[in-house]
Amino acid sequence: MQRDKVVIIGGGGHAKVIIDILNSSNRYDIVGFTSQSNHQQNLCGVQYLGDDSILSSLMLEGIKYCSIAIGDNKIRKKLFDKLVKEGFTPINAISPSAYVSSSARIGNGVVIMPGAVVNASAIIEDNVIINTLTGIDHDCTISAHSHIAPGVSLAGGVFVGEGTFIGVGSSVIPEVKIGEWTVIGAGSAVVNDISSHVTVVGVPAKKYI
Ligand SMILES: CC(=O)SCCNC(=O)CCNC(=O)[C@H](O)C(C)(C)COP(=O)(O)OP(=O)(O)OC[C@H]1O[C@@H](n2cnc3c(N)ncnc32)[C@H](O)[C@@H]1OP(=O)(O)O
């Protein structure tokens, strides 16, 4: 089977894990990575191509698949919107050791890391990261451009708004609604609805100044 060529956008730790995931499937050939800041020639065996200005010439060479390997939600959204407009297709990078229910709905440009679980009827929208060992239980919605960090547990029916970041090891009780572009600090326990554009931390999670 012919494998599709894909370019990785980003050269940090998140890119390394995405390279691992793509190498463990037979679906894609990684042509290289671009980076604005990391100019090392090699990242886990993948060659550095240049900064993002190289992308238009890659498109002319017929490379239309990309994986946006950037953890920061605002930057990842900006790149997603720009690259889709330019004709790229952000691919899904789903680890073979993640579990994704057949009734879950998964958007485009989604990353699901090793050991993550996405249970029945969950919705994972475009450009979302579900990080290592994180559990997204039944009927959760994770809106576009959000990042759920490693070891997070979302109980059933949780709603996460666009661009929200949930820090490592946090827990959220059932049916809670979290607004958009909000930050939940590492290790928080979210037991009430949380509004948009705030940072909360602690057990139970409260707004921090
Ligand atoms: C594979 C990967 O690595 S994915 C990336 C995963 N990364 C994460 O999960 C990081 C999550 N980030 C955090 O929890 C951060 O601490 C944030 C975003 C909540 C706050 O960051 P900053 O604004 O830089 O806060 P800062 O470090 O200055 O701390 C401010 C105060 O809040 C406290 N604080 C910070 N984070 C937390 C937290 N998670 N829980 C409780 N208190 C906290 C600090 O102790 C400090 O208190 P003090 O003023 O009494 O000393």
The ligand as an ORCA input file, in Angstrom:
! r2SCAN-3c Opt
* xyz 0 1
  C       3.435     16.166     28.099
  C       3.290     17.515     28.822
  O       4.167     17.961     29.530
  S       1.855     18.421     28.574
  C       1.961     19.867     29.608
  C       1.378     19.661     30.980
  N       1.550     20.912     31.767
  C       0.811     21.222     32.820
  O      -0.075     20.480     33.222
  C       1.101     22.564     33.444
  C      -0.078     23.115     34.230
  N       0.252     24.441     34.706
  C      -0.008     24.866     35.951
  O      -0.582     24.180     36.797
  C       0.508     26.271     36.239
  O       1.107     26.273     37.532
  C      -0.597     27.360     36.131
  C      -0.914     27.513     34.618
  C      -1.868     26.990     36.863
  C      -0.129     28.690     36.696
  O       1.070     29.050     36.138
  P       1.718     30.495     36.533
  O       0.736     31.568     36.165
  O       3.077     30.545     35.912
  O       1.743     30.435     38.117
  P       2.969     30.463     39.143
  O       3.863     29.282     38.937
  O       3.564     31.831     39.094
  O       2.205     30.270     40.524
  C       1.394     31.279     41.106
  C       0.847     30.757     42.411
  O      -0.125     29.740     42.168
  C       0.281     28.493     42.765
  N      -0.018     27.426     41.808
  C       0.436     27.330     40.535
  N      -0.070     26.223     39.965
  C      -0.836     25.625     40.878
  C      -1.613     24.436     40.837
  N      -1.687     23.683     39.744
  N      -2.291     24.084     41.962
  C      -2.236     24.853     43.084
  N      -1.513     26.009     43.158
  C      -0.819     26.385     42.054
  C       1.787     28.627     43.002
  O       2.206     27.800     44.052
  C       1.900     30.097     43.313
  O       1.479     30.297     44.642
  P       2.196     31.419     45.569
  O       1.934     32.746     44.877
  O       1.501     31.264     46.874
  O       3.649     31.056     45.579
*
